[in-house]
Amino acid sequence: MTDAIYPDLQGHPVLITGGASGIGAGLVEAFAAQDARVGFIDIEKAAGELLAERLTQDDRTVAFACADLTRTDDLRAAIADLRARLGPFTVLLNNAASDERHRLEDIDDAYFDARIAVNLKHQVFAAQAVIPDMIAAGGGSIVMFGSHSWLLGMGGMPLYSASKSAVLGLTRALARDYGRHGIRVNHFAPGWTMTERQLTKWLTPEADAMRAERQALPDRLYPADIARVALFLASDQSKAITAQTIVADAGWA
Ligand SMILES: NC(=O)c1ccc[n+]([C@@H]2O[C@H](COP(=O)([O-])OP(=O)(O)OC[C@H]3O[C@@H](n4cnc5c(N)ncnc54)[C@H](O)[C@@H]3O)[C@@H](O)[C@H]2O)c1
């Protein structure tokens, strides 16, 4: 498949959270391939450094900041560091999350706070940090990563589902509040996407057969497929779209 080129992304500073592995790494590669100036944040230092180094060798501008984005001060410092290296951000991909399984019976106060922090809180503070950049630039695009899992009514991770459904409300509120500055905010819900983590933890032959049966399009989705949609949402080519839910799950939900 020949990938589309978005000239408006060329040279533009783009911020990606959770970019060291999984879909996030696919986003970093895809935006780097557009010659955007890519900054990404992740807690996985070695994987982040390796990815940044590999892509920078291809003559691209890719900068990595290692931080635990559940610590808001660290997240803010990482964004400030990347802004100083790349310039003000007009595109934010709020991608980081953790789909750790858990049962209602086992949730205590600390676990509740930790799940909300890794799946929701940083999306608020990353948006808060870059919106002034976008206002100064006259606009921008924020892509808020949700999930098709709660849309399907999937069980097994109630706080992930609660966080991801809250991302939709957050999206619509921010789109309304900042639309007058030309800032677009969309809720992007991937389907089951074959990251390393999904392949090693969850993809059994039975689960794969069920997936192929339930998707309208039976092929597996990979991070590059999700990244292609994210590129469109980030680009001015989607300038008519804000406050929307875009589901990329091959027709499962
Ligand atoms: N893969 C799927 O099937 C799927 C399905 C639906 C939605 N999604 C959504 O897509 C996005 C990406 O998912 P993924 O499957 O690539 O996830 P993943 O778990 O494979 O990767 C998440 C990345 O975020 C980083 N991260 C996690 N906690 C962090 C922290 N505290 N500080 C900094 N970095 C941290 C991880 O190190 C990792 O690089 C998420 O928002 C997820 O909810 C994924």
The ligand as a Gaussian input file, in Angstrom:
#p B3LYP/6-31G(d) Opt

LIG

0 1
 N       -3.871000      -2.339000      20.938000
 C       -5.195000      -2.405000      20.947000
 O       -5.782000      -3.433000      20.603000
 C       -6.026000      -1.212000      21.369000
 C       -7.415000      -1.320000      21.275000
 C       -8.208000      -0.239000      21.632000
 C       -7.619000       0.948000      22.055000
 N       -6.259000       1.022000      22.139000
 C       -5.716000       2.304000      22.607000
 O       -4.645000       2.712000      21.779000
 C       -3.639000       3.361000      22.555000
 C       -2.308000       2.629000      22.410000
 O       -2.498000       1.290000      22.847000
 P       -1.345000       0.192000      22.752000
 O       -2.051000      -1.091000      22.549000
 O       -0.289000       0.616000      21.824000
 O       -0.775000       0.198000      24.253000
 P        0.576000      -0.436000      24.791000
 O        0.295000      -0.849000      26.204000
 O        1.103000      -1.449000      23.845000
 O        1.569000       0.823000      24.772000
 C        1.350000       1.916000      25.614000
 C        2.602000       2.774000      25.662000
 O        2.380000       3.735000      26.700000
 C        3.500000       3.711000      27.569000
 N        3.097000       4.038000      28.935000
 C        2.266000       3.318000      29.726000
 N        2.199000       3.875000      30.940000
 C        2.994000       4.970000      30.916000
 C        3.346000       5.952000      31.879000
 N        2.879000       5.904000      33.124000
 N        4.174000       6.953000      31.511000
 C        4.683000       7.003000      30.250000
 N        4.404000       6.085000      29.311000
 C        3.563000       5.084000      29.633000
 C        4.015000       2.291000      27.497000
 O        5.364000       2.186000      27.938000
 C        3.832000       1.962000      26.035000
 O        4.943000       2.348000      25.255000
 C       -4.157000       3.360000      23.999000
 O       -4.808000       4.567000      24.270000
 C       -5.130000       2.194000      24.010000
 O       -6.107000       2.348000      25.009000
 C       -5.451000      -0.032000      21.815000

